[in-house]
Each structure stands twice: as structure tokens, then as C-alpha cells.
Amino acid sequence: MQDSDELLGAALAAPDRTPAHATRLGGRELGAQIQSWKVERAYSTDLPEALRAFSGSASAQLELLLGGNGVPAPLLYSAWAGRGTGDAVRPGQSVVHRAGANGRTVPAFRGTVRSRSAASGSDTVTVQALDGAERLRGPAQLPRPYHGLRYGRPVASATWCVDELLRQGGIHSCPPPRASAEAEDPTKPFIVLYASLHGGFNASYGQPETLPAPASYSWIRDGAPFDTALMPKAAGLEVSWMPRSRFVVAGKVFQAELHVNTALSVGSELELKLVFDRSAGAFGNYALNVYFATGVVKITSGTVDCGGTVASWTIPKLASLKGVWHLGFTVDTRAGTTGASTPATVYPRLTAPDGEYVVPPTAPYTFTEASALQPPSELFQVNLKTDVAVECLQVTDRSWPDLTSYTADEWEQRGRWARGAVLDDATVPLFDLPKVSGSQWDAITEIARATLSTAEFDELGVFRWRGPGRFQSVPARPDLTVTTRRDIAALTVSEEIDACRNYCEQPYQDWTGISHTFSDTVTDTVVREIRPGTSVEVAYAIAEDELDIGPLQIEDDVAPIGGHRVRFGSAATRDGDGGMPADSLPPVLGG
């Protein structure tokens, strides 16, 4: 239910009321040709009617009877009509409907055309439209990492699951992944990690690697950069992720970024580190360190915990202006190699709370020092250490090729997304994600039923998720007040407390003893030859009750070890201890 305004209130209080409506189909105003309209809202709930409460999903449908304008409507808007007029009501076109009185209208429906039908010889075309639920008809899929059960710590929440299903349907509550999920074109940008942090550490692309203790953080909505943010309770909160693809450091441009609110902090520092797996158990890294108290931004290239070279920029506005900042850094390693190592050019990127795209005072810095050069290595892990509220972390491979021409519009993804969802507080922590089936809307409906939540699109087309917390407080004011003088034609008051007592049940199951076990190890004993210009695919069957595993790591130690790993060689030889082939895929361990 939406608030009225003074004009509509005056129209409703007038002695005479004349219904009014405005309808746009496919961007064309066709309100004058509407013969009749009807909006119906269907509720999908498992609560009994006697409870007088709604828990589940609700979707609205608009039905229009559309007439002609001197020409019969079927000739204009039926399936066989010309594209000049028929395209306005073809399935998939947008519909915006407003209704009111005395010329004053308010939003009543926003959605897309679902079907149209016409009978020859008539002057009416029936158009049916469904709200945003129509956009969520794709197959529901939720990533299911094993880390929650392994560490015994929540990896996501019901709110995170809903947000992820919405993202799959193109409905976003924060900036979407910067690049496509597909990697068919090796020259296009590719997203390797995307974690919204909307009530969970689970990632749309990639997987959580290490999880902090639940007592060390909270999920906040007030003050979040967009919707929900990770808020540490003490300085130095740490969490890490595995990327979905372990790209190699040399010969490309990649970027890491996140959104923070510096006004919500328990300290004054943030570190975003990309760790690369070198040979023989050594690790290198590119790290972004931000010091909000002094306005200093540093980018380090070197080895993990063993030093390196630091490039530094001082940005006074970072210290003086508290609020929502968009922070990140770009690494360009296309300059070639120096011996067996690769130099890199780095550059920080910042957008201030007032919307200014802050240009650092000095040019991009190129690491030429020996301690900063990175040997050929692949992305191993993404680490975050934060004192401030954080949201929407992502890492993009094959990013914008030119550091200096990178525009503010590209950095902010302006014109590429619009917010279409508003979430509620993160509740129902999950150590394991549920198996879902059916469409995305079906999965959201089941989650809403199971958690006493509601899912619906309002009259403006914005998805709204409300959790069980809505039952914990009494509204400060009524949503609507009516009088018996003219608004109510009939009124019936009844008491159904006995019916509530008969219907209300609360089943209980104890899940505290749930644990995990490793699946069978799959050993590959075949030496596989990969010829130039060809690819080799190796598939392993994973049962439905198994969890997702991380991306393979390249094994370069002398003796092979377990895990999700692959080894490469120039000849079909075996290792010295007679173990598995050096060129074969090693055991793959399921979660």
C-alpha cells in the first residue's frame, strides 16, 4: 500500500468522483483506448486464513480490454497486426498502469505483457500482463560451497539466497557483476569473483575460503552503501574467497573493487589483497591498503608477509569526507617480462560520497624493483581485512585496457543497471544452502514460506522482501483509515481466536548435530596429451547431495598432494616415487 498525496486526497473528498487512469504499453500512451481494466493480486502462502497474516509470495496481474481508434483493435494490436502498432502489446513489452479519480492518478501496476488475444469481427483485444515475477522464470540455481559445514560457521542467509535468485533474473539491489558470466571470447572482460555481502559470505562467482566467527561481525542495512553491508565489531575483521578461475598474472589487465561506508567504522584501515600462487609453495600478492584517517592509499607488489615495493598516493578528501566510497585498484601486466618475472603498472580508483570521481594526484606507478616483480603465477585467493562497513566486492579479469582513459561512467557502471529490489534484515543463517528446483520465483516463494517472510513487487515494479521481523513490532500508524460516512458500504467484525488455536502449529527439528564428510576420491590414472590448438575435457560425476568444490590449483611441488589440483608436463612421464602421472589430473575431492 502506498501513501496518497494532497491532490488525490482532494479528488477522493470531492462531492463527485470521476474515475481516471493512464496506461502505457511499450512506451506508448493507450489509456484513451482502454475499455476496461482489472488488477488482481494472487497470494501464495501456507498460513491458514484464520491467522489473518501473509507469509509467502504475491504476484499481480493486469488485464486490459483494448479497443481501436477508428480501426478495429484486432487490426492494430493482435498477433497478426503490423509491427508499427502490434509491437506495443507483444509479449515482453513493458506495461505501466496508473489509476485514480478526477484526473489525479497514482501508480497501480508495472510489469510486462504476458499474452494477448483477439477475436475476429470484434473491436477488443485482451491483454494480460504480469508484474516482475514474470522476469524470474529462469531455472533456480544456488551455489553450495562446503565451507559452511567444514568450519561450522554461517556461509549465507535466507536474505542472501533471495538476493542471488533476483540477480539471476536481472533484478539488482547493488551494482551487478562488471562482466558477463560467460568466457567464450578470450578478449572480453571476465568476472572471477563477485560477493554482494548481502547477508552472507557466499559468492555468486567464486567461493568463500575462510569465514570469521559470527560474533565478530553483523549484517547492517542502515548506512549500507546500497542495501546490506558487512560490519565488523572489532578492527581487523578478515575473510577470504577463492576465485572461480585462476588466471595467470602476466600479460593482462585486472581489477579489484568494493564499496565501503567510512562513517561506520571500528578503525581506520582496509586491505584488499590478491594472492598469487608461485612455484614450490611460495605466494606473491598485489594489495590495496587504504588509511582513512590520513587519506593515504597504498598499492603493494611483492611476496606475502615478506615485503615488496609500495606505491603511495595521498588523497586529502578521503580523510575529510566520511560516507560511502567506491574503492579499488587496477593492475596492468602487459609490459612483458623481465627475465622470469613480470613488472606491473598499478593505479587506484576512487569515487567520493559526493559523486566525484577522484583522480589521484600522480600518474599510474610502474613497479620495476626486483622485489616487486611477479613470476608467472595464478590467482590463488582474495583476502579482505576491514575496519569499515563493506558491500559488493568483485574482481574482474581482462578489465579496461587503458588505465588513463578509464572513465567515471565505466567505473560506476552508469546506465548499465538500475536498482530493482529492497531487502530486509538478514535472518535465518545458513551453514549449508538448500537445494532448489523450479523457477527462481518458485524458489523465492518456498524460502518466503519457510522463513515467515514476504516477497512481492510493489506498484512501482520494485521487489520488496520483508523478513519475520515485521511481526516483532506494532506499526506506529495505520496504513489506511476509512470512515463509515462514505467509504464503507458494509462492515463485518468477527472473532476467530478459536480457529487460530486450531490451525497454528510449530514443528521442531534439531539440526545442531549436523556434520559433514568427504566424498570418495576420484583418481585419474591416464596420462592425457593436450595437442596444440586443441582442448581436453575431463568430467567427474558429482552426486546431488555433494557440495561445490573450488577451482583446480596447478600442482608444481615435487611430490603431488591432495586437493583439487592439476599438473602439467612436457612429456608423458611419472614422478620419481612411482605415483600418479605427472601430466595427469590428480585426485579431485568433493565437499
N, C-alpha and C positions, 0 to 999 in steps of 0.2 A: 504494500500500500504506500502511495506517495503523497506528499504534502500538497495541498492546494495553494492558491495564491489569492490576492485580493480581488483580481478581476474575475476569476472563476467563482469565488465566493459570492460576489455581487450578482453574477449571472444566475447562480442557483437560488439566490434570495429574491430574484425579481418576480413580480406577480405572474408574468408569462414566461414560459421557457420554450425555446426552440432548439431541438437537438442539432448539434453541429459535429462534423467530422472532417478529417483530411486524410487522404490515403495516397501514398506514393509507392508505385511499383516500378522497379528497375530505374529509379530516379525520376520517373515521370509522375506528375500530379494527375490522378484519375479520380479524385474524390467526387467530382460532379457526375460521374458515370456509375457510381456505386448505387445499386438498387436496394441492397440490404447488407448488413454485416453482423457477425456474431463472433465473440471471443469466448472460448471455453478453456478452462484450466483443469487438467487431469492430475490427480494426486496418486502417487504410488507409495503406499505406506503399509506397514504391517501392524500398526497400533489399532486397537479396536475403536470404533466410532464413539463409544461411551467415554473415552478419555478426553475427547474434545481437544486433542493435540495432533500435530502433524509431524511425522518423522519419516523422511524418505525424500523422494524427488517429486517435482511438479513441473509439468510442461504445458505450454499454452498453444492453442491452435486458433487461427483466424480463418473464418470462412466468408468469402465475399461473393455476392452476385453482381457481376459486372455487365452493364448494358452498353449499347453502342452510342454513337454520336451522330446520328443520321444515317449511318451504315450499320447493318446488323452486327451485333457483337461477335458472333462466330467468324465473320469475315475479317474481323480485326484482331481477335485475341485467341482464337482456337489454335490447335496444334498445326493445322494446315494453312494458317494465315501467313501473310507476308512478314518478313523479318522486321520491316520498318515499324510495325505495331505489335506483332506477335512476340517479339523478343522481350517486351516489357513484362510479360507474365509467364515466361517459360520457367520450368523448374530450375531452382537455384538462384533466381533473381531475388534481390532484396525487397522487403516489404516494410514500410513504416506507416503505422496507423495511429491517428490521434482522434480523441473523442471528447465532447464537452457539451456546452449549451451556450446559446446566444452569441455564437461566433467565437467563443473562447474555448480552446481545446488544450488537453494535456496528453502526454504520451500514453498509449494504451497497449501497443504491441510493436515489437520489432523482431523480424525473423526473415525467413526465405520461403519462396514458393515451393510447395511440395508437389502439387498436382493441379491440373486444370482440365475441365471437361465442358463440352458444348453439345447441344442437340440441334441438328439442322432444322430450319424453319422457326427457330425461336430467336429471341433478342437477348439471351442471357448466357454468360459464360461463368461457370462456377470455379472459383479459385480457392484452393486451400493452402495455407501457409503454416509452418511450424516455427517455433522460436529457436533459440540457439541449440536446443537439444538435437536438431537435425544435423548440426556440424559434428556431432560426437557419435557418428555411426560407424567409425572405423574399428578395427579389431583392438580390443583392450590388451595391453601388454605392460607389465611392470617388471623392472629389473629386480632380481632377487639375489643379492650378494650373500655370501656365507659369513661375513664378518660379524653381524649382529649376534648370531648364535655362538660363534667362536669366542668372542670377547664377553658375551653375556651383557651387552650394553645395547640400548635402543639405537637402531640404524635409521629409522624413519618414524612416521606417524600417519594417522588416517588423513590428516590435512595434506601431508606431502604426497600421498598416493593420489588424492583428488587433483592436486595441482599438476602432477605429472600426466594424468589422463587428459586434463584440459590442454596441456601443452601439445600433446599428440594430436589433438583436434584443432590446433591453431589458435587456441584461446590462451592468452598470456596474462600473468599477473606481475611480471617483471621482464626486463629485456630478454628476448629469446636467444637461443644459440646463434652465434655470429655467422656460422657457416652451415652448409647443408649436412645432413646426416650421411649422405652418400659420398663415396670417394671414387666414382668411376673415372672422373677426369683428374689425372695426377697433377694438373696445374692449378686447380681451383682450391680455395680455402677448405680446410677440413677441421671439424671440431673434435678435439681429443679428450676434453673434459668439460662437463657442464654440471655444476651443482648449484641449484637455486637456493639451498639452505632455507627452504620454506617448511620448517618443522622436521627436518631430517638431514642426515649427512649423506644419504644415498644420492647417487648421481644419475642424471638422465643418460649421460655418456661418461664412461669410466666407472670406477668403484671406490668406495671408501677403503682405506688401508688400515689406519689406526683411528680409534674412537676415544674421545675423552670420557671421563666419568660423568654420569648425569648430574651429579651435584655441583659440577664446575661450570655449568652454563645454563642458559634458559633461552626460550624462543620468544621474542618480543614482537609486537605489532606497532605499538606507539613509538614513533620515531624511526621505524624501519625505513630504509631508503625507498622501498616500493610497497611491500606488503608484510613480510615476515623476515626477521633477521636473527642471526646467531649472536647472542650477547654473553660474553664471558663474565663470570662472577669474580674472577681474580686475574691479575695481569699474567700474560704469557700462556693463554689457552692454545693448545696445539692439536691439530688434526691433519691427516694426510689422505691422499687419494692415489689410486693407480689410474693412469690414462687408459683410454680404450685402444690406443695404438701407440706403439713405442717408436716414434720417428727418430731418425738419426740427426745428430746435432749439425752436421756440416751441410752447406750448400742451400740454405733456405732462410725464410723469414718466419718467425713465430712470435706469438704474443700471449701474455697472461694479464688478466684484469679482474677487478672486483669492485663492489660498491660498499662504502662504509658511511657511518654517521659518527663524526668525531665529537659530537656533542654528547654522545652516550659512550662513556669510556670508563675503564678502571685503571688506565695507564695512559701512555702517550706513544706507543710504538706498534708497528705492524711489520711482519715479514712474510713475503710470498716467495717461495723458493722452488725452482725446478731442478730436480736432481737427475743426473745422467749417469748411467751405468757404464763405467770404463771396464777395461780388462782386469782379470785377476782380483776381483773384489774391491776395486777402487772406484770412487764416485766423485764426479765433478758436479758443479752447480752454477746456475745463474740465479741471483737472489735480488729481490727488491726490498729494501728497508726504508720505511717512512717514519720519521720522527716528528710527530705533530706539535710537540712543544716548541721546537726550534725551527720548524719549516724546512728541514733538511731531508732530501731524498737521495738515497744511495743505491747503486746497482753494482753488485759484486760478481766477478767471474773468477772461479778458482776451484779448489777441491773442498769437499765437505769437511768442515771442522779443522781444516789445515791451512787456512789462509787463501790468499789470492790478491787480486787487484781491485780497487774500489774507485768507481766514478761517482762524483758527488755534485748535486745541484742544491742551491738554496732558494726556496720559494717562500717569501715572507707571508703571502696570503694564506698559505697552508697553516701557519701558526695563528694568524689573526682572525680568520673566519672559520667558525665552527659550524658544522652541519653535514649535509650529505655530499660526499666527494666520490667521484668516479676515478679510480686509480689503476694504473697498470704500467707495463713496460714492453717494449718491442726489442727483439734480438735479430740482427741480420748477420748470417754466417755465410754469405755468398762470395766473400772476398777470396775464397780459395784456402789452401792450406800452407802452413809454414812447417816444413818437414812433415811430421806425422800429426801436427796439431792445427787447429783452425782458429784464426782471430775472429772477433765479433765486434759489430757496431751496435751499441745499445742506446735507447732513448726512453725516458719516462713520459707518460701521458697522464694528464690530469684535467678534470672538469670540476670547477668550484661549485659550491651550493647556489651561487647566483647565476649559474649557467655559463660562466665564462670558460672557454677552452684555454687553459693556462699554458702558455708557451714557455718552456724553460729558458733561462737567460743565456745559456750557451748551447752550442750545436751538439749533435749526437757524438758520443765518445766511442772511439775505436780502441779496443784492447790490443796492444802489441807486446806487452810484457810476457815473459816466458811463463810466469806463474798464472797468467790469465788464459793462456791458450788451451783449448779443449781438444783432446784427441778424439778420433771417431768413437762415438758412444751413443746409446739410445736412451730416450726419456724413460726413467725408472719410476719416479714418484713426484708428486706435487705436494709440498708442505705449506701449511698456513699456521702462523703464530700471531695472535692478535690480542690487543687490549681494548679494541673498539667493536661496535656492532658491525657485522659483516653480512652481505647478501650478494647472491648472483656471482659466483666465481666461475670463470671459464678460461680455457687455454685453447688457442687456435693455431693450427699448423698451416703453413703456406699463406701467411697473412698478407696485408697490403705491401706491395713490393718496394715502394719508395718511402723512406722514413720522413722526408721533409715535405712531401706533398700530401701526406695523410690528413684528411680534412676533419673538421669537428663534426660534420654531419655523419661521416662514416664511423667515427669513433663512438658517437652517441646512437648510431643506427636510426637516425631520424627518418621518418617516412616509411620505415620498414616494419613497424609494429605499433599496435595501439592496445592499451590495457583493456582487457575484457572480462576480468574476474576480480572479485574481492573475497578473500578468505577470512577465516575466523582463527581464534587461538588454536595452537597445535595441541591436540589432545590424543589420547589413546596411543601411547608409544609402542612401537613395534620392534621386536627383536628379529622377526622374520616377516617378509612381505607375503601377503596372501596370494594364492594362485587365483587368477581372474580369467573369465571367459566371456564370450559375447562381445557386445559393442562397448565403447568407452562409456556411453550413457548408462548401459546396464550395470557396469562395474561401479560407477559412481552411485547409482541407486542402491546397490547392495551395501556399499560402505556406509551410506547415509542411514539405512535401516539398522545396520548392526551397531552404529555408534550414537543413535538417537539424534542424528543431525538432519539438516535440510539442505537440499540442493535445488536451485531454481534460477531461471533467468527473469530479471525484472522487466518492466515496460520499456526500459531504455536499451535492452539487449545485454546487460551486464550480468554475468553469472555471480551468484552470491551463495557462499557456503557458510552455514551457521551451525556451530557445534552444540553439544549438550549443555554448554554453559548458559544458554539462553533461558533455561529453566531455573537458574540459581538466583535470579533477581526479579523483582516486580517492576514493571515499566513505570517510569516517573509520570507519564501522562498517557491518556488513552490515544490510540491511533485514530479513532473516529468517534464523534459524538453526534447522535441523531435525536430528534425531538418527535413526539407523537403528534404535534400540530399539523405537520405536512409531510414529513419524511417517511413515517412508518404507516403502512396500510394495515398491517396485522402484527401482533406481538404475542408470542407464546413463551412462557417461562416454566421450566420443569427441572426437577432434581433427579439425578441419576447416579447418586453415590453408590447405591447397591449394585448397579451394573458395573461400575468401576471396580468394586471389590471382587466381582465375579470374574472379570476379564483380566485384570492386571496380574502378570506373573513375572518373576525374575529368576531365570535359570542360572545356575552357578557351576563353573568348571574350574578346577585347579590346574593351572598351566605352569606353576612355579618349578616343577620338576623337569621341564622340557630340556633336552640336551641335543648334542649333535654327534655325528660320527662321519668318518671319511668314507667315501665310496671306494670301490675297487680300483686299484691302479691299472692303467692300461699301458702295456709295454709294447713299443714298436720295435721289431727286430729286423726290419728291412732297411737296407741302405738305399736311399732314394736319390736318383740323379736328376738334377734340375738343369736342363739344357738352355743355352742362350735363347732369349726371346720366348720362353715357354713358362708356364706356371704349373705347380703341382699342388693339388688339394688333398688334404688328409682329414677325414671326418671320423669323429668318435660319437657313438650313441650315448646320450645322457638321458636318464630316466626323468619322468615328470616330477618326482619328489626330490630330485637333486637341485642344488643351487648353482648360481652362475659362478664361473671361475674367472680369474683375471687373465689379461693378455699374456701370451708367451714371452718369456725372457730369453735372450741369447746367452747360452752357456759357453763360457770361454775359460773356465778353470780346467786344470789337468784332469782331475777326476770328476766325472759327472755327479751332480747331486739331484735330489728330488725337487718336485715342484712343477710348475707349468713352464717348461723350458724347451728350447730347440737349439740344436748345434749344427754348424755348417763346416764343411771342409772342402778341400780341393781334390781329394782322392777318396776312393771307397776303402778306407782303412778303419781298423778297430783300434781302440785305445790300448794302452800298454797292459792293463790288468785283465785283458780278455773280456771286458764288459761289453756294454752295448755299443753299436757302431757310432763312430764319431760324427757321421753325417746323417744320422737318423734322428727322428723325433724321440725325445726321452719320454719317460712316463708322464702322463697327464693325470693330475689328481683332482677329482671332483669335490665340491663342497659338501 
